[in-house]
């Protein structure tokens, strides 16, 4: 299991579009991946799960992965969050 904490950089947080980018990135990996906010944990490959956390800009989340590519998965997702979802066209 590999775990890293990250603060969501973009102002709007993980609303539908950045959450979709996050899920697409998560689906590139074979590992099981979760996001934790406070004491709630959801599947990082589930749009409804991510949206249910209500993650806004400035929120600290924990990215957790367990599997063959767990370290690459967590690092890739943390890099995406750190970028403020730079690929997002708003």
Secondary structure, 3 states (H helix, E strand, C coil): CEEEEEECCCCCCCCHHHHHHHHHHHCCCCCEEEEEECCEEEECCCHHHHHHCCCCCCCEEEEEEECCCHHHHHHHHHHHHHCCCCCCCC
